[in-house]
Amino acid sequence: MHPTAHTLIDSLGSFTWPLLALALITGLLLLERLITLTVNQCSHRLAHGTTQLLAHYGEGEREAALQLWLSEQHQRLTRGLKTVHIVALAAPLVGLLGTVMGLMQSFSALASQQGAIHPAQLADGLSFAMGTTVAGLAIALPALCGYHALRHWAGQQIQHAAHSAGWHLVREQRASELVAGQGLAKSGADSL
């Protein structure tokens, strides 16, 4: 028999609301980042943005401006992911706290009992202990996987934009060298 959501929530006791809050925060932040990264098709937009950015700066300022802009874009793309990472670290600890409290509850029931010990006396405390452990891990695993996957995806988009900007800089530099070379060739021909 599978436990229903109501049974699971009842077995978590006072840890229901903190664990639900952690799950909700994680779910909403991961969903928002996923939508942002998917809908905006950031790698194409970032590549286009680097080209426009480089057109507004002189040769000596371009690299610094590009690094600053790429850093700002990375922060924009990974916004909220640190919170998801904190939840991924905190949720198992909240579950562990519930485990310890459930075991304490079971031992307390045993300590107050005189005579034969029946398994039913341990059931409530152990159910609470295992329920909070499962809930903490069930929140932490998707949070940790989502954090790393979305952070990696954002990093790839930034790398793509940096690569596009690098090619743009190389093309402009080669074009400048060709123009300068042609100017030298023309001035050399004029002097003869």
N, C-alpha and C positions, 0 to 999 in steps of 0.2 A: 504494500500500500504506500503510495507516494504522499508525502506531507503536502498539504495545501499551503498557499501563501499565508493564510490566516493562522494555521498551526505553527508555521515557521516564525511568524512575527510574534506569536504568543510565547514561543520557546526562547526568544531573545530577551524577553523581559525589559529591563531598563536600558538595555543596549540597542533596542529597536531604533529609536530616533537618531542617535549618533551614527549608527551604521547606515540607516536610510539616507541621512544627510550626506555622508561620504559617497554613497552610491549615486545620489542625484547630482552632486557637484561633478563627479567624474564623468557621468554620462553626458551631462549638458556641455561640459567643456570639450570633451572628445568629439561630440557631434558638431559643435560650432566650428572647431578647427578643421574637421573633415569637410564640412560644407565650404568653409572659406578656401581651403586649399584646392578643392575640386572645382567649385563654381568659377572661381577667378582665373583658373588656368594660369597660375602665377608664373610659370617658367617663361611663357611667351611674353607676358606683360612685363616681367622683370627684364628680359632681354631687350625689349623695345625701350624700356625706361633707361637702361644703361646707355643705349645709343643716344637718346635725347640728352641725357645728363652730360655725356662727354662732349657734345656739340657746344655746350655753354661754357666750357672751361678751357683755359689755355693749356699748352703742352705741359708745363711744370706743375700745374694744379690738378691735373686729371686723375693721377693715381690716388692722391689723398682724398679727393672728392669721391672717387669710385669706392674706396675702402669704407669711407664713412657712410655712403649711401647703402652699400651692401650690408653693412652692420645694422643699420636702421631697418632694412627690409627683413633681415633675419630675426630681429627682435619682434617685428610686426607679425611675421609668420609663426613664430613660436610663442606668442603671447598666450598666457594661460596654461601652458604645458608644465611650468614649474609647479603650479598648484596641483596638477594631476600627479606629478611625481611625488609630491609630499603626501597626497592621499594614498598613493601606492605604497609608500613607506609606513604610513600611520595606520592604515586599515588592519594589517595583520597584528599590529601591536594592540589595537582595540580588541580584536578577536582573542588575543592572548590574555589580555586583562579579564575578559569574560570567562575564559577557560579557568584561570586561577580562581576567580570568584565562584564559579560553579563547583569547582573541586572543594573550595572552602565550605560551601553550602552543604555538599555531600558529607564532608568530614564532620561538620557541625551536627548534622542529623545523626551520624553514627555515634558521636560523643554523647549526645543526650539520650541515646537509646540504651536501655538495659535489657539484657537477655539476648535472644537470637536476633541476628541481623537478617533482614529480608531485602532482596534486590530492589523492591519497589521503593525502599527508603532512599536509595541512591539515585533512582531514576531521574528525579527532577533536577538535581544538581548536575548530573552528568549530561542530561539533555541540554541544559543551559550552556554548559562548558563546550560541548561539541557544536552546538548551534552557532555560538558566537565565533568559534574558530572557523567554521565553514563560511559564515557570512563575511568575516574579515578577509579570508583568502579569495572568496568569490568576487570581492570588490577589488582587491589588490592586483590580481592577475590580469584582468582586462585593462586596468589603469596603467600598469607597468608596460604591457605590450603596446597599448595605444600610445603612450608617451614616447617610447622608443621609435615606433613606426612613423608617427607624425613628425617627430623631430628629424628623423632621417630623411623623410620626404621633403621637408622644408629645406634641409641642408642641400639636398640634390638640386632643388630649384635655385638656390643661391649660387651653387657651383656652376649651373648652366648659365646663369646670368653673368657670372664672372668670366666664364669661358667666352661667351659672346662678346663681352666688353674687351677682353684681351685680343680677340681677333679683330675687333673694330680698331683698337689702338695700333695693332701691327699693320693693318691695311693703310691707316692714315699715315703712319710713319714711313712706310714704303712709298706711298704717294708723294710725301714731302721730299724724300730722298731722290725720287725720280725727277721731280720738278727742280730740285736744287742741282741735280746732275745735269739736267738739260740746260739750266741757266749757266752752269760752269762751261759746258760744251759750247754754248752759243757765245759766251764772252771770250772764250779761247779762240773761236773761229773768227770773231770780230777783230781780235788783236793781230791776227795773221794778215 
